[in-house]
Amino acid sequence: MRDNPDQCVASRKKVLDDYEIVFRKRGTEGEEITVPVTAEKMAWIIGLKWRTVQKRRQRGASWREALDPKLKRSAPTVR
């Protein structure tokens, strides 16, 4: 395993720049905390198993495609 998550195709520790978690305190406006999200946490939040995301990445999908919960395996083509 590599120490740098950016070098690994499917690293659990990869910080996703496209995703953030924003926390807001109830009853207050303007107070919010933004937290970067790792790939493993994002998969857990949207209900995907990490192994699914890892396999999609190893097959060449982008992070956005790998973390798509609606993405289904395509049916085999009949010839």
C-alpha positions in Angstrom: 0.0 0.0 0.0 1.3 3.4 -0.9 1.7 6.2 1.7 0.4 8.9 -0.7 -3.4 8.4 -1.4 -3.1 10.4 -4.6 -0.9 7.7 -6.1 -3.3 4.9 -5.4 -6.2 4.3 -7.8 -8.7 3.4 -5.0 -7.3 4.8 -1.7 -9.7 5.0 1.2 -7.8 8.1 2.4 -8.2 10.1 -0.8 -9.7 13.5 0.0 -12.4 14.3 -2.6 -12.2 17.9 -3.7 -15.7 17.8 -5.2 -17.4 16.8 -2.0 -17.7 18.6 1.4 -19.8 18.1 4.5 -21.2 21.4 5.9 -22.4 21.5 9.5 -24.8 24.3 10.6 -25.9 24.9 14.1 -29.7 25.1 14.4 -31.1 28.5 15.0 -28.0 30.4 13.8 -27.3 31.9 10.5 -23.9 32.2 9.0 -22.2 29.8 11.4 -21.1 26.7 9.5 -18.2 24.3 9.5 -17.0 22.8 6.3 -15.1 19.5 6.5 -13.3 17.7 3.6 -14.5 14.2 2.9 -12.4 11.1 2.3 -13.5 8.5 -0.3 -14.3 5.9 2.3 -16.5 8.2 4.4 -18.4 9.4 1.3 -19.1 5.8 0.3 -20.5 5.1 3.8 -22.6 8.3 3.7 -24.3 7.4 0.4 -24.7 3.7 1.3 -22.1 2.0 -0.9 -19.8 -0.7 0.2 -16.1 0.3 0.0 -15.3 -2.8 -2.0 -17.8 -1.7 -4.7 -16.2 1.7 -5.0 -12.7 0.2 -5.0 -13.6 -2.2 -7.9 -15.2 0.6 -9.9 -12.1 2.6 -9.6 -9.8 -0.3 -10.5 -12.0 -0.8 -13.7 -11.3 2.8 -14.7 -14.2 4.8 -13.4 -13.7 8.4 -12.1 -14.4 9.1 -8.5 -17.7 10.7 -9.4 -18.8 7.5 -11.3 -17.4 5.2 -8.7 -19.5 6.9 -6.0 -22.7 7.0 -8.0 -25.3 5.0 -6.0 -27.6 4.7 -9.0 -25.0 3.1 -11.2 -25.9 -0.5 -11.9 -24.1 -3.2 -13.7 -25.1 -3.2 -17.3 -26.8 -6.3 -18.6 -24.8 -8.5 -20.9 -25.5 -7.9 -24.5 -27.2 -10.7 -26.4 -25.9 -11.5 -29.9 
